[in-house]
Amino acid sequence: MSDPTSMLPDQHPRRSLAWRVWAASTQSLAVKSEGLVVQQAGENDSAMAERCGLIDLTVLERTGFRGRQAAEHLESLDLPVPDAPNRAAVGTQGETVLRLSARELWVLSAAEDDGQHVRRMANQPLPTKDCYALYCQHSHAWLVLAGRYRAAVMAKLCGVDLRESAFPVGHIAQTSVARSNAIVVHHQWGRQPVFSLFCDSASADYLWEALLDAMAEFEGGPVGLAALV
Amino acid sequence: MKMMPCPLNGLRNISEFVYGGEVTDMPDHTTCSDREWAEYVFYTDNQIQVVTEWWLHAPSSYWFIAERHTGSDEILRTYDPSERFTERVDFEQTEDNTTTGGGSGS
């Protein structure tokens, strides 16, 4: 079998929803969670990620649970459950748990692993009552905005105050971003705090373009995974 | 910009919300008349008064209840539906896979 990282994105079976818009600005690819992500976008990825960088992590593993027993189910899997809706917490294995409402929880895979913990968790039997699986893997795209100008970029696209003073790490805002619905999560992912944006899969390439347009003022652009992890 | 307080997400622009109709008590679908069911599903009072309505916060797909004055358009209160609805409503299926008891069906 040929080396997956030397393939063109359209030749890999598991690729992002927005690969067409970032394929041209990619220097090298990596395989993570059995899917293709950008390993390096350009020569100055690290400096860009420190200022404001964007990466598409849609292929990375995530899962969700809904129902009265959803919180108990996650606790039985040794994951932390945030005590209020619109809050996020990080587990001992690096997974991020999002509490989107009183009875809806998502789990994002850690930056350091290959999604195996989340995959194993998704395959665990559910409680017999009041806990249902949420298939957020394919319904949503996952874009990550990193860098010190991330709140300033979002101020151009979103009506909610996302500055550190009002929206610290561990907070979630479900709101309108560039007139498209999105979940914005402020959390530590890899080496630095980032905004993870989850939007409808059909809006992925639109939101990618809208974010890049807003980032241009801050000399931001696409970055690779190596700059974050 | 008009704002609305969402019980889950806080104060947000009204453009993030979708109107879902008045909150009214559901009649017993197995015994009510077609007229009563139509009143429940389609008709509104349309009076100048405080009304209780369903609203959806679209980015979080969260349905809640709001009390609004139809004259001033002032939103007086919003709250989670669990304050009003404490039990799940299930519809019993009949053998021919219908759920209603009345009506001619034509």
Boltz contact constraints between the chains, C-beta under 6 A:
constraints:
  - contact:
      token1: [A, 85]
      token2: [B, 8]
      max_distance: 6.0
  - contact:
      token1: [A, 101]
      token2: [B, 8]
      max_distance: 6.0
  - contact:
      token1: [A, 159]
      token2: [B, 13]
      max_distance: 6.0
  - contact:
      token1: [A, 174]
      token2: [B, 9]
      max_distance: 6.0
  - contact:
      token1: [A, 174]
      token2: [B, 59]
      max_distance: 6.0
  - contact:
      token1: [A, 174]
      token2: [B, 60]
      max_distance: 6.0
  - contact:
      token1: [A, 175]
      token2: [B, 59]
      max_distance: 6.0
  - contact:
      token1: [A, 176]
      token2: [B, 16]
      max_distance: 6.0
  - contact:
      token1: [A, 176]
      token2: [B, 59]
      max_distance: 6.0
  - contact:
      token1: [A, 181]
      token2: [B, 58]
      max_distance: 6.0
  - contact:
      token1: [A, 181]
      token2: [B, 59]
      max_distance: 6.0
